[in-house]
Amino acid sequence: MKKVATKTAEHKKSIVGKLLQLKYRINDTATEEGGWSGDMSDDKRYVQSLISDIRKHGFTKLSPEDGHCCNGLWKKYAS
């Protein structure tokens, strides 16, 4: 069991793990607010495209522009 917990913890620290957490936060906000706005849909689509690109090309870090944008999204969807 320890190996599974460690693997999960490492996954959460990865770029994909962090982007997935951001995507889930956007989903939670949409649920709490009773629906999807155009901005939320665009933000989720952007995060999903980053996840797809990282998985497809094996990137190990985000570009400065993408990092800046994601930091803004974290603030926008803060609980």
mmCIF file of the N, C-alpha and C atoms, coordinates in Angstrom:
data_MODEL
# 
_entry.id   MODEL 
# 
loop_
_atom_site.group_PDB 
_atom_site.id 
_atom_site.type_symbol 
_atom_site.label_atom_id 
_atom_site.label_alt_id 
_atom_site.label_comp_id 
_atom_site.label_asym_id 
_atom_site.label_entity_id 
_atom_site.label_seq_id 
_atom_site.pdbx_PDB_ins_code 
_atom_site.Cartn_x 
_atom_site.Cartn_y 
_atom_site.Cartn_z 
_atom_site.occupancy 
_atom_site.B_iso_or_equiv 
_atom_site.pdbx_formal_charge 
_atom_site.auth_seq_id 
_atom_site.auth_comp_id 
_atom_site.auth_asym_id 
_atom_site.auth_atom_id 
_atom_site.pdbx_PDB_model_num 
ATOM 1   N N  . MET A 1 1  ? 0.806   -1.201 0.000   1.00 0.00 ? 1  MET A N  1 
ATOM 2   C CA . MET A 1 1  ? 0.000   0.000  0.000   1.00 0.00 ? 1  MET A CA 1 
ATOM 3   C C  . MET A 1 1  ? 0.846   1.260  0.000   1.00 0.00 ? 1  MET A C  1 
ATOM 4   N N  . LYS A 1 2  ? 1.965   1.226  0.645   1.00 0.00 ? 2  LYS A N  1 
ATOM 5   C CA . LYS A 1 2  ? 2.809   2.407  0.708   1.00 0.00 ? 2  LYS A CA 1 
ATOM 6   C C  . LYS A 1 2  ? 3.239   2.858  -0.684  1.00 0.00 ? 2  LYS A C  1 
ATOM 7   N N  . LYS A 1 3  ? 3.511   1.895  -1.568  1.00 0.00 ? 3  LYS A N  1 
ATOM 8   C CA . LYS A 1 3  ? 3.935   2.239  -2.916  1.00 0.00 ? 3  LYS A CA 1 
ATOM 9   C C  . LYS A 1 3  ? 2.827   2.983  -3.657  1.00 0.00 ? 3  LYS A C  1 
ATOM 10  N N  . VAL A 1 4  ? 1.592   2.566  -3.479  1.00 0.00 ? 4  VAL A N  1 
ATOM 11  C CA . VAL A 1 4  ? 0.476   3.232  -4.145  1.00 0.00 ? 4  VAL A CA 1 
ATOM 12  C C  . VAL A 1 4  ? 0.338   4.657  -3.630  1.00 0.00 ? 4  VAL A C  1 
ATOM 13  N N  . ALA A 1 5  ? 0.426   4.843  -2.322  1.00 0.00 ? 5  ALA A N  1 
ATOM 14  C CA . ALA A 1 5  ? 0.313   6.179  -1.736  1.00 0.00 ? 5  ALA A CA 1 
ATOM 15  C C  . ALA A 1 5  ? 1.443   7.082  -2.228  1.00 0.00 ? 5  ALA A C  1 
ATOM 16  N N  . THR A 1 6  ? 2.635   6.543  -2.308  1.00 0.00 ? 6  THR A N  1 
ATOM 17  C CA . THR A 1 6  ? 3.776   7.320  -2.785  1.00 0.00 ? 6  THR A CA 1 
ATOM 18  C C  . THR A 1 6  ? 3.596   7.689  -4.248  1.00 0.00 ? 6  THR A C  1 
ATOM 19  N N  . LYS A 1 7  ? 3.135   6.729  -5.042  1.00 0.00 ? 7  LYS A N  1 
ATOM 20  C CA . LYS A 1 7  ? 2.923   6.990  -6.460  1.00 0.00 ? 7  LYS A CA 1 
ATOM 21  C C  . LYS A 1 7  ? 1.864   8.075  -6.653  1.00 0.00 ? 7  LYS A C  1 
ATOM 22  N N  . THR A 1 8  ? 0.802   8.038  -5.867  1.00 0.00 ? 8  THR A N  1 
ATOM 23  C CA . THR A 1 8  ? -0.251  9.043  -5.945  1.00 0.00 ? 8  THR A CA 1 
ATOM 24  C C  . THR A 1 8  ? 0.296   10.410 -5.544  1.00 0.00 ? 8  THR A C  1 
ATOM 25  N N  . ALA A 1 9  ? 1.090   10.459 -4.488  1.00 0.00 ? 9  ALA A N  1 
ATOM 26  C CA . ALA A 1 9  ? 1.671   11.726 -4.034  1.00 0.00 ? 9  ALA A CA 1 
ATOM 27  C C  . ALA A 1 9  ? 2.591   12.304 -5.106  1.00 0.00 ? 9  ALA A C  1 
ATOM 28  N N  . GLU A 1 10 ? 3.391   11.453 -5.748  1.00 0.00 ? 10 GLU A N  1 
ATOM 29  C CA . GLU A 1 10 ? 4.275   11.919 -6.819  1.00 0.00 ? 10 GLU A CA 1 
ATOM 30  C C  . GLU A 1 10 ? 3.462   12.423 -7.998  1.00 0.00 ? 10 GLU A C  1 
ATOM 31  N N  . HIS A 1 11 ? 2.355   11.749 -8.307  1.00 0.00 ? 11 HIS A N  1 
ATOM 32  C CA . HIS A 1 11 ? 1.511   12.161 -9.429  1.00 0.00 ? 11 HIS A CA 1 
ATOM 33  C C  . HIS A 1 11 ? 0.909   13.542 -9.171  1.00 0.00 ? 11 HIS A C  1 
ATOM 34  N N  . LYS A 1 12 ? 0.506   13.802 -7.942  1.00 0.00 ? 12 LYS A N  1 
ATOM 35  C CA . LYS A 1 12 ? -0.081  15.103 -7.609  1.00 0.00 ? 12 LYS A CA 1 
ATOM 36  C C  . LYS A 1 12 ? 0.936   16.224 -7.758  1.00 0.00 ? 12 LYS A C  1 
ATOM 37  N N  . LYS A 1 13 ? 2.213   15.907 -7.594  1.00 0.00 ? 13 LYS A N  1 
ATOM 38  C CA . LYS A 1 13 ? 3.266   16.922 -7.711  1.00 0.00 ? 13 LYS A CA 1 
ATOM 39  C C  . LYS A 1 13 ? 3.699   17.135 -9.150  1.00 0.00 ? 13 LYS A C  1 
ATOM 40  N N  . SER A 1 14 ? 3.334   16.217 -10.039 1.00 0.00 ? 14 SER A N  1 
ATOM 41  C CA . SER A 1 14 ? 3.731   16.345 -11.440 1.00 0.00 ? 14 SER A CA 1 
ATOM 42  C C  . SER A 1 14 ? 2.946   17.477 -12.108 1.00 0.00 ? 14 SER A C  1 
ATOM 43  N N  . ILE A 1 15 ? 3.407   17.893 -13.267 1.00 0.00 ? 15 ILE A N  1 
ATOM 44  C CA . ILE A 1 15 ? 2.712   18.953 -13.998 1.00 0.00 ? 15 ILE A CA 1 
ATOM 45  C C  . ILE A 1 15 ? 1.293   18.505 -14.341 1.00 0.00 ? 15 ILE A C  1 
ATOM 46  N N  . VAL A 1 16 ? 1.176   17.284 -14.849 1.00 0.00 ? 16 VAL A N  1 
ATOM 47  C CA . VAL A 1 16 ? -0.149  16.778 -15.217 1.00 0.00 ? 16 VAL A CA 1 
ATOM 48  C C  . VAL A 1 16 ? -1.042  16.704 -13.983 1.00 0.00 ? 16 VAL A C  1 
ATOM 49  N N  . GLY A 1 17 ? -0.486  16.256 -12.868 1.00 0.00 ? 17 GLY A N  1 
ATOM 50  C CA . GLY A 1 17 ? -1.263  16.180 -11.633 1.00 0.00 ? 17 GLY A CA 1 
ATOM 51  C C  . GLY A 1 17 ? -1.783  17.537 -11.196 1.00 0.00 ? 17 GLY A C  1 
ATOM 52  N N  . LYS A 1 18 ? -0.926  18.537 -11.276 1.00 0.00 ? 18 LYS A N  1 
ATOM 53  C CA . LYS A 1 18 ? -1.341  19.892 -10.888 1.00 0.00 ? 18 LYS A CA 1 
ATOM 54  C C  . LYS A 1 18 ? -2.384  20.452 -11.847 1.00 0.00 ? 18 LYS A C  1 
ATOM 55  N N  . LEU A 1 19 ? -2.207  20.185 -13.137 1.00 0.00 ? 19 LEU A N  1 
ATOM 56  C CA . LEU A 1 19 ? -3.190  20.654 -14.113 1.00 0.00 ? 19 LEU A CA 1 
ATOM 57  C C  . LEU A 1 19 ? -4.529  19.928 -13.944 1.00 0.00 ? 19 LEU A C  1 
ATOM 58  N N  . LEU A 1 20 ? -4.481  18.650 -13.602 1.00 0.00 ? 20 LEU A N  1 
ATOM 59  C CA . LEU A 1 20 ? -5.721  17.921 -13.336 1.00 0.00 ? 20 LEU A CA 1 
ATOM 60  C C  . LEU A 1 20 ? -6.439  18.512 -12.122 1.00 0.00 ? 20 LEU A C  1 
ATOM 61  N N  . GLN A 1 21 ? -5.685  18.863 -11.086 1.00 0.00 ? 21 GLN A N  1 
ATOM 62  C CA . GLN A 1 21 ? -6.293  19.495 -9.913  1.00 0.00 ? 21 GLN A CA 1 
ATOM 63  C C  . GLN A 1 21 ? -6.953  20.815 -10.299 1.00 0.00 ? 21 GLN A C  1 
ATOM 64  N N  . LEU A 1 22 ? -6.321  21.580 -11.182 1.00 0.00 ? 22 LEU A N  1 
ATOM 65  C CA . LEU A 1 22 ? -6.901  22.835 -11.648 1.00 0.00 ? 22 LEU A CA 1 
ATOM 66  C C  . LEU A 1 22 ? -8.181  22.574 -12.439 1.00 0.00 ? 22 LEU A C  1 
ATOM 67  N N  . LYS A 1 23 ? -8.162  21.563 -13.282 1.00 0.00 ? 23 LYS A N  1 
ATOM 68  C CA . LYS A 1 23 ? -9.345  21.206 -14.065 1.00 0.00 ? 23 LYS A CA 1 
ATOM 69  C C  . LYS A 1 23 ? -10.497 20.814 -13.138 1.00 0.00 ? 23 LYS A C  1 
ATOM 70  N N  . TYR A 1 24 ? -10.188 20.032 -12.097 1.00 0.00 ? 24 TYR A N  1 
ATOM 71  C CA . TYR A 1 24 ? -11.224 19.621 -11.138 1.00 0.00 ? 24 TYR A CA 1 
ATOM 72  C C  . TYR A 1 24 ? -11.766 20.828 -10.380 1.00 0.00 ? 24 TYR A C  1 
ATOM 73  N N  . ARG A 1 25 ? -10.903 21.774 -10.080 1.00 0.00 ? 25 ARG A N  1 
ATOM 74  C CA . ARG A 1 25 ? -11.352 22.981 -9.380  1.00 0.00 ? 25 ARG A CA 1 
ATOM 75  C C  . ARG A 1 25 ? -12.307 23.785 -10.266 1.00 0.00 ? 25 ARG A C  1 
ATOM 76  N N  . ILE A 1 26 ? -12.006 23.873 -11.548 1.00 0.00 ? 26 ILE A N  1 
ATOM 77  C CA . ILE A 1 26 ? -12.902 24.558 -12.480 1.00 0.00 ? 26 ILE A CA 1 
ATOM 78  C C  . ILE A 1 26 ? -14.237 23.825 -12.536 1.00 0.00 ? 26 ILE A C  1 
ATOM 79  N N  . ASN A 1 27 ? -14.198 22.482 -12.597 1.00 0.00 ? 27 ASN A N  1 
ATOM 80  C CA . ASN A 1 27 ? -15.435 21.688 -12.583 1.00 0.00 ? 27 ASN A CA 1 
ATOM 81  C C  . ASN A 1 27 ? -16.243 21.956 -11.321 1.00 0.00 ? 27 ASN A C  1 
ATOM 82  N N  . ASP A 1 28 ? -15.567 21.980 -10.182 1.00 0.00 ? 28 ASP A N  1 
ATOM 83  C CA . ASP A 1 28 ? -16.254 22.219 -8.899  1.00 0.00 ? 28 ASP A CA 1 
ATOM 84  C C  . ASP A 1 28 ? -16.904 23.595 -8.877  1.00 0.00 ? 28 ASP A C  1 
ATOM 85  N N  . THR A 1 29 ? -16.226 24.586 -9.406  1.00 0.00 ? 29 THR A N  1 
ATOM 86  C CA . THR A 1 29 ? -16.785 25.943 -9.462  1.00 0.00 ? 29 THR A CA 1 
ATOM 87  C C  . THR A 1 29 ? -18.040 25.964 -10.314 1.00 0.00 ? 29 THR A C  1 
ATOM 88  N N  . ALA A 1 30 ? -18.008 25.279 -11.451 1.00 0.00 ? 30 ALA A N  1 
ATOM 89  C CA . ALA A 1 30 ? -19.185 25.218 -12.320 1.00 0.00 ? 30 ALA A CA 1 
ATOM 90  C C  . ALA A 1 30 ? -20.347 24.551 -11.597 1.00 0.00 ? 30 ALA A C  1 
ATOM 91  N N  . THR A 1 31 ? -20.065 23.503 -10.845 1.00 0.00 ? 31 THR A N  1 
ATOM 92  C CA . THR A 1 31 ? -21.107 22.811 -10.091 1.00 0.00 ? 31 THR A CA 1 
ATOM 93  C C  . THR A 1 31 ? -21.685 23.715 -9.008  1.00 0.00 ? 31 THR A C  1 
ATOM 94  N N  . GLU A 1 32 ? -20.811 24.393 -8.279  1.00 0.00 ? 32 GLU A N  1 
ATOM 95  C CA . GLU A 1 32 ? -21.254 25.280 -7.205  1.00 0.00 ? 32 GLU A CA 1 
ATOM 96  C C  . GLU A 1 32 ? -22.079 26.445 -7.732  1.00 0.00 ? 32 GLU A C  1 
ATOM 97  N N  . GLU A 1 33 ? -21.727 26.939 -8.924  1.00 0.00 ? 33 GLU A N  1 
ATOM 98  C CA . GLU A 1 33 ? -22.421 28.095 -9.488  1.00 0.00 ? 33 GLU A CA 1 
ATOM 99  C C  . GLU A 1 33 ? -23.624 27.697 -10.345 1.00 0.00 ? 33 GLU A C  1 
ATOM 100 N N  . GLY A 1 34 ? -23.875 26.405 -10.446 1.00 0.00 ? 34 GLY A N  1 
ATOM 101 C CA . GLY A 1 34 ? -25.062 25.934 -11.138 1.00 0.00 ? 34 GLY A CA 1 
ATOM 102 C C  . GLY A 1 34 ? -24.971 25.906 -12.649 1.00 0.00 ? 34 GLY A C  1 
ATOM 103 N N  . GLY A 1 35 ? -23.790 25.897 -13.198 1.00 0.00 ? 35 GLY A N  1 
ATOM 104 C CA . GLY A 1 35 ? -23.654 25.792 -14.643 1.00 0.00 ? 35 GLY A CA 1 
ATOM 105 C C  . GLY A 1 35 ? -22.356 26.363 -15.158 1.00 0.00 ? 35 GLY A C  1 
ATOM 106 N N  . TRP A 1 36 ? -22.171 26.204 -16.451 1.00 0.00 ? 36 TRP A N  1 
ATOM 107 C CA . TRP A 1 36 ? -20.935 26.608 -17.101 1.00 0.00 ? 36 TRP A CA 1 
ATOM 108 C C  . TRP A 1 36 ? -21.106 27.954 -17.792 1.00 0.00 ? 36 TRP A C  1 
ATOM 109 N N  . SER A 1 37 ? -20.200 28.866 -17.504 1.00 0.00 ? 37 SER A N  1 
ATOM 110 C CA . SER A 1 37 ? -20.167 30.127 -18.250 1.00 0.00 ? 37 SER A CA 1 
ATOM 111 C C  . SER A 1 37 ? -19.217 29.924 -19.425 1.00 0.00 ? 37 SER A C  1 
ATOM 112 N N  . GLY A 1 38 ? -19.221 30.860 -20.344 1.00 0.00 ? 38 GLY A N  1 
ATOM 113 C CA . GLY A 1 38 ? -18.304 30.781 -21.480 1.00 0.00 ? 38 GLY A CA 1 
ATOM 114 C C  . GLY A 1 38 ? -16.854 30.808 -21.038 1.00 0.00 ? 38 GLY A C  1 
ATOM 115 N N  . ASP A 1 39 ? -16.560 31.644 -20.042 1.00 0.00 ? 39 ASP A N  1 
ATOM 116 C CA . ASP A 1 39 ? -15.191 31.727 -19.520 1.00 0.00 ? 39 ASP A CA 1 
ATOM 117 C C  . ASP A 1 39 ? -14.732 30.418 -18.907 1.00 0.00 ? 39 ASP A C  1 
ATOM 118 N N  . MET A 1 40 ? -15.604 29.810 -18.119 1.00 0.00 ? 40 MET A N  1 
ATOM 119 C CA . MET A 1 40 ? -15.235 28.544 -17.480 1.00 0.00 ? 40 MET A CA 1 
ATOM 120 C C  . MET A 1 40 ? -14.964 27.470 -18.525 1.00 0.00 ? 40 MET A C  1 
ATOM 121 N N  . SER A 1 41 ? -15.800 27.399 -19.538 1.00 0.00 ? 41 SER A N  1 
ATOM 122 C CA . SER A 1 41 ? -15.609 26.411 -20.608 1.00 0.00 ? 41 SER A CA 1 
ATOM 123 C C  . SER A 1 41 ? -14.290 26.645 -21.335 1.00 0.00 ? 41 SER A C  1 
ATOM 124 N N  . ASP A 1 42 ? -14.001 27.901 -21.635 1.00 0.00 ? 42 ASP A N  1 
ATOM 125 C CA . ASP A 1 42 ? -12.737 28.228 -22.305 1.00 0.00 ? 42 ASP A CA 1 
ATOM 126 C C  . ASP A 1 42 ? -11.542 27.886 -21.428 1.00 0.00 ? 42 ASP A C  1 
ATOM 127 N N  . ASP A 1 43 ? -11.635 28.196 -20.133 1.00 0.00 ? 43 ASP A N  1 
ATOM 128 C CA . ASP A 1 43 ? -10.537 27.905 -19.200 1.00 0.00 ? 43 ASP A CA 1 
ATOM 129 C C  . ASP A 1 43 ? -10.297 26.405 -19.092 1.00 0.00 ? 43 ASP A C  1 
ATOM 130 N N  . LYS A 1 44 ? -11.387 25.640 -18.997 1.00 0.00 ? 44 LYS A N  1 
ATOM 131 C CA . LYS A 1 44 ? -11.249 24.185 -18.890 1.00 0.00 ? 44 LYS A CA 1 
ATOM 132 C C  . LYS A 1 44 ? -10.650 23.618 -20.178 1.00 0.00 ? 44 LYS A C  1 
ATOM 133 N N  . ARG A 1 45 ? -11.100 24.101 -21.323 1.00 0.00 ? 45 ARG A N  1 
ATOM 134 C CA . ARG A 1 45 ? -10.580 23.636 -22.612 1.00 0.00 ? 45 ARG A CA 1 
ATOM 135 C C  . ARG A 1 45 ? -9.082  23.926 -22.716 1.00 0.00 ? 45 ARG A C  1 
ATOM 136 N N  . TYR A 1 46 ? -8.658  25.095 -22.235 1.00 0.00 ? 46 TYR A N  1 
ATOM 137 C CA . TYR A 1 46 ? -7.242  25.470 -22.256 1.00 0.00 ? 46 TYR A CA 1 
ATOM 138 C C  . TYR A 1 46 ? -6.408  24.510 -21.396 1.00 0.00 ? 46 TYR A C  1 
ATOM 139 N N  . VAL A 1 47 ? -6.896  24.240 -20.186 1.00 0.00 ? 47 VAL A N  1 
ATOM 140 C CA . VAL A 1 47 ? -6.170  23.334 -19.281 1.00 0.00 ? 47 VAL A CA 1 
ATOM 141 C C  . VAL A 1 47 ? -6.114  21.933 -19.883 1.00 0.00 ? 47 VAL A C  1 
ATOM 142 N N  . GLN A 1 48 ? -7.216  21.479 -20.459 1.00 0.00 ? 48 GLN A N  1 
ATOM 143 C CA . GLN A 1 48 ? -7.230  20.155 -21.073 1.00 0.00 ? 48 GLN A CA 1 
ATOM 144 C C  . GLN A 1 48 ? -6.257  20.072 -22.253 1.00 0.00 ? 48 GLN A C  1 
ATOM 145 N N  . SER A 1 49 ? -6.128  21.150 -23.006 1.00 0.00 ? 49 SER A N  1 
ATOM 146 C CA . SER A 1 49 ? -5.183  21.130 -24.130 1.00 0.00 ? 49 SER A CA 1 
ATOM 147 C C  . SER A 1 49 ? -3.742  21.065 -23.623 1.00 0.00 ? 49 SER A C  1 
ATOM 148 N N  . LEU A 1 50 ? -3.463  21.755 -22.515 1.00 0.00 ? 50 LEU A N  1 
ATOM 149 C CA . LEU A 1 50 ? -2.121  21.663 -21.923 1.00 0.00 ? 50 LEU A CA 1 
ATOM 150 C C  . LEU A 1 50 ? -1.827  20.233 -21.469 1.00 0.00 ? 50 LEU A C  1 
ATOM 151 N N  . ILE A 1 51 ? -2.790  19.615 -20.809 1.00 0.00 ? 51 ILE A N  1 
ATOM 152 C CA . ILE A 1 51 ? -2.616  18.233 -20.340 1.00 0.00 ? 51 ILE A CA 1 
ATOM 153 C C  . ILE A 1 51 ? -2.350  17.311 -21.521 1.00 0.00 ? 51 ILE A C  1 
ATOM 154 N N  . SER A 1 52 ? -3.123  17.468 -22.566 1.00 0.00 ? 52 SER A N  1 
ATOM 155 C CA . SER A 1 52 ? -2.959  16.640 -23.760 1.00 0.00 ? 52 SER A CA 1 
ATOM 156 C C  . SER A 1 52 ? -1.580  16.826 -24.392 1.00 0.00 ? 52 SER A C  1 
ATOM 157 N N  . ASP A 1 53 ? -1.149  18.078 -24.531 1.00 0.00 ? 53 ASP A N  1 
ATOM 158 C CA . ASP A 1 53 ? 0.166   18.355 -25.119 1.00 0.00 ? 53 ASP A CA 1 
ATOM 159 C C  . ASP A 1 53 ? 1.301   17.776 -24.277 1.00 0.00 ? 53 ASP A C  1 
ATOM 160 N N  . ILE A 1 54 ? 1.190   17.908 -22.969 1.00 0.00 ? 54 ILE A N  1 
ATOM 161 C CA . ILE A 1 54 ? 2.237   17.392 -22.080 1.00 0.00 ? 54 ILE A CA 1 
ATOM 162 C C  . ILE A 1 54 ? 2.323   15.882 -22.193 1.00 0.00 ? 54 ILE A C  1 
ATOM 163 N N  . ARG A 1 55 ? 1.173   15.221 -22.182 1.00 0.00 ? 55 ARG A N  1 
ATOM 164 C CA . ARG A 1 55 ? 1.170   13.761 -22.305 1.00 0.00 ? 55 ARG A CA 1 
ATOM 165 C C  . ARG A 1 55 ? 1.691   13.316 -23.666 1.00 0.00 ? 55 ARG A C  1 
ATOM 166 N N  . LYS A 1 56 ? 1.302   14.014 -24.715 1.00 0.00 ? 56 LYS A N  1 
ATOM 167 C CA . LYS A 1 56 ? 1.681   13.625 -26.075 1.00 0.00 ? 56 LYS A CA 1 
ATOM 168 C C  . LYS A 1 56 ? 3.171   13.830 -26.342 1.00 0.00 ? 56 LYS A C  1 
ATOM 169 N N  . HIS A 1 57 ? 3.716   14.956 -25.876 1.00 0.00 ? 57 HIS A N  1 
ATOM 170 C CA . HIS A 1 57 ? 5.096   15.308 -26.196 1.00 0.00 ? 57 HIS A CA 1 
ATOM 171 C C  . HIS A 1 57 ? 6.081   15.082 -25.054 1.00 0.00 ? 57 HIS A C  1 
ATOM 172 N N  . GLY A 1 58 ? 5.588   14.697 -23.884 1.00 0.00 ? 58 GLY A N  1 
ATOM 173 C CA . GLY A 1 58 ? 6.473   14.404 -22.760 1.00 0.00 ? 58 GLY A CA 1 
ATOM 174 C C  . GLY A 1 58 ? 7.167   15.621 -22.172 1.00 0.00 ? 58 GLY A C  1 
ATOM 175 N N  . PHE A 1 59 ? 6.523   16.787 -22.261 1.00 0.00 ? 59 PHE A N  1 
ATOM 176 C CA . PHE A 1 59 ? 7.122   17.990 -21.674 1.00 0.00 ? 59 PHE A CA 1 
ATOM 177 C C  . PHE A 1 59 ? 7.318   17.808 -20.170 1.00 0.00 ? 59 PHE A C  1 
ATOM 178 N N  . THR A 1 60 ? 8.364   18.421 -19.645 1.00 0.00 ? 60 THR A N  1 
ATOM 179 C CA . THR A 1 60 ? 8.635   18.316 -18.211 1.00 0.00 ? 60 THR A CA 1 
ATOM 180 C C  . THR A 1 60 ? 8.327   19.598 -17.460 1.00 0.00 ? 60 THR A C  1 
ATOM 181 N N  . LYS A 1 61 ? 8.071   20.689 -18.207 1.00 0.00 ? 61 LYS A N  1 
ATOM 182 C CA . LYS A 1 61 ? 7.657   21.924 -17.562 1.00 0.00 ? 61 LYS A CA 1 
ATOM 183 C C  . LYS A 1 61 ? 6.876   22.790 -18.536 1.00 0.00 ? 61 LYS A C  1 
ATOM 184 N N  . LEU A 1 62 ? 6.131   23.727 -17.966 1.00 0.00 ? 62 LEU A N  1 
ATOM 185 C CA . LEU A 1 62 ? 5.320   24.635 -18.771 1.00 0.00 ? 62 LEU A CA 1 
ATOM 186 C C  . LEU A 1 62 ? 6.167   25.797 -19.278 1.00 0.00 ? 62 LEU A C  1 
ATOM 187 N N  . SER A 1 63 ? 5.737   26.387 -20.372 1.00 0.00 ? 63 SER A N  1 
ATOM 188 C CA . SER A 1 63 ? 6.384   27.617 -20.835 1.00 0.00 ? 63 SER A CA 1 
ATOM 189 C C  . SER A 1 63 ? 6.053   28.720 -19.832 1.00 0.00 ? 63 SER A C  1 
ATOM 190 N N  . PRO A 1 64 ? 6.853   29.770 -19.781 1.00 0.00 ? 64 PRO A N  1 
ATOM 191 C CA . PRO A 1 64 ? 6.553   30.867 -18.848 1.00 0.00 ? 64 PRO A CA 1 
ATOM 192 C C  . PRO A 1 64 ? 5.156   31.457 -19.055 1.00 0.00 ? 64 PRO A C  1 
ATOM 193 N N  . GLU A 1 65 ? 4.731   31.566 -20.316 1.00 0.00 ? 65 GLU A N  1 
ATOM 194 C CA . GLU A 1 65 ? 3.399   32.119 -20.604 1.00 0.00 ? 65 GLU A CA 1 
ATOM 195 C C  . GLU A 1 65 ? 2.299   31.223 -20.066 1.00 0.00 ? 65 GLU A C  1 
ATOM 196 N N  . ASP A 1 66 ? 2.435   29.912 -20.285 1.00 0.00 ? 66 ASP A N  1 
ATOM 197 C CA . ASP A 1 66 ? 1.429   28.975 -19.791 1.00 0.00 ? 66 ASP A CA 1 
ATOM 198 C C  . ASP A 1 66 ? 1.430   28.932 -18.265 1.00 0.00 ? 66 ASP A C  1 
ATOM 199 N N  . GLY A 1 67 ? 2.611   28.989 -17.668 1.00 0.00 ? 67 GLY A N  1 
ATOM 200 C CA . GLY A 1 67 ? 2.698   29.006 -16.207 1.00 0.00 ? 67 GLY A CA 1 
ATOM 201 C C  . GLY A 1 67 ? 2.011   30.229 -15.627 1.00 0.00 ? 67 GLY A C  1 
ATOM 202 N N  . HIS A 1 68 ? 2.236   31.376 -16.244 1.00 0.00 ? 68 HIS A N  1 
ATOM 203 C CA . HIS A 1 68 ? 1.601   32.619 -15.791 1.00 0.00 ? 68 HIS A CA 1 
ATOM 204 C C  . HIS A 1 68 ? 0.081   32.527 -15.910 1.00 0.00 ? 68 HIS A C  1 
ATOM 205 N N  . CYS A 1 69 ? -0.385  32.000 -17.030 1.00 0.00 ? 69 CYS A N  1 
ATOM 206 C CA . CYS A 1 69 ? -1.819  31.866 -17.256 1.00 0.00 ? 69 CYS A CA 1 
ATOM 207 C C  . CYS A 1 69 ? -2.437  30.904 -16.229 1.00 0.00 ? 69 CYS A C  1 
ATOM 208 N N  . CYS A 1 70 ? -1.781  29.784 -15.981 1.00 0.00 ? 70 CYS A N  1 
ATOM 209 C CA . CYS A 1 70 ? -2.299  28.811 -15.013 1.00 0.00 ? 70 CYS A CA 1 
ATOM 210 C C  . CYS A 1 70 ? -2.321  29.388 -13.599 1.00 0.00 ? 70 CYS A C  1 
ATOM 211 N N  . ASN A 1 71 ? -1.308  30.162 -13.244 1.00 0.00 ? 71 ASN A N  1 
ATOM 212 C CA . ASN A 1 71 ? -1.316  30.806 -11.929 1.00 0.00 ? 71 ASN A CA 1 
ATOM 213 C C  . ASN A 1 71 ? -2.522  31.736 -11.803 1.00 0.00 ? 71 ASN A C  1 
ATOM 214 N N  . GLY A 1 72 ? -2.833  32.442 -12.881 1.00 0.00 ? 72 GLY A N  1 
ATOM 215 C CA . GLY A 1 72 ? -4.013  33.299 -12.880 1.00 0.00 ? 72 GLY A CA 1 
ATOM 216 C C  . GLY A 1 72 ? -5.300  32.502 -12.721 1.00 0.00 ? 72 GLY A C  1 
ATOM 217 N N  . LEU A 1 73 ? -5.348  31.331 -13.349 1.00 0.00 ? 73 LEU A N  1 
ATOM 218 C CA . LEU A 1 73 ? -6.542  30.487 -13.217 1.00 0.00 ? 73 LEU A CA 1 
ATOM 219 C C  . LEU A 1 73 ? -6.685  29.943 -11.803 1.00 0.00 ? 73 LEU A C  1 
ATOM 220 N N  . TRP A 1 74 ? -5.555  29.595 -11.170 1.00 0.00 ? 74 TRP A N  1 
ATOM 221 C CA . TRP A 1 74 ? -5.616  29.132 -9.779  1.00 0.00 ? 74 TRP A CA 1 
ATOM 222 C C  . TRP A 1 74 ? -6.223  30.222 -8.898  1.00 0.00 ? 74 TRP A C  1 
ATOM 223 N N  . LYS A 1 75 ? -5.819  31.464 -9.124  1.00 0.00 ? 75 LYS A N  1 
ATOM 224 C CA . LYS A 1 75 ? -6.361  32.578 -8.336  1.00 0.00 ? 75 LYS A CA 1 
ATOM 225 C C  . LYS A 1 75 ? -7.838  32.800 -8.652  1.00 0.00 ? 75 LYS A C  1 
ATOM 226 N N  . LYS A 1 76 ? -8.174  32.708 -9.917  1.00 0.00 ? 76 LYS A N  1 
ATOM 227 C CA . LYS A 1 76 ? -9.555  32.926 -10.357 1.00 0.00 ? 76 LYS A CA 1 
ATOM 228 C C  . LYS A 1 76 ? -10.499 31.896 -9.748  1.00 0.00 ? 76 LYS A C  1 
ATOM 229 N N  . TYR A 1 77 ? -10.061 30.664 -9.626  1.00 0.00 ? 77 TYR A N  1 
ATOM 230 C CA . TYR A 1 77 ? -10.919 29.587 -9.121  1.00 0.00 ? 77 TYR A CA 1 
ATOM 231 C C  . TYR A 1 77 ? -10.588 29.172 -7.696  1.00 0.00 ? 77 TYR A C  1 
ATOM 232 N N  . ALA A 1 78 ? -9.924  30.050 -6.956  1.00 0.00 ? 78 ALA A N  1 
ATOM 233 C CA . ALA A 1 78 ? -9.603  29.770 -5.547  1.00 0.00 ? 78 ALA A CA 1 
ATOM 234 C C  . ALA A 1 78 ? -10.893 29.577 -4.763  1.00 0.00 ? 78 ALA A C  1 
ATOM 235 N N  . SER A 1 79 ? -10.838 28.643 -3.856  1.00 0.00 ? 79 SER A N  1 
ATOM 236 C CA . SER A 1 79 ? -12.037 28.347 -3.047  1.00 0.00 ? 79 SER A CA 1 
ATOM 237 C C  . SER A 1 79 ? -12.328 29.415 -2.044  1.00 0.00 ? 79 SER A C  1 
# 
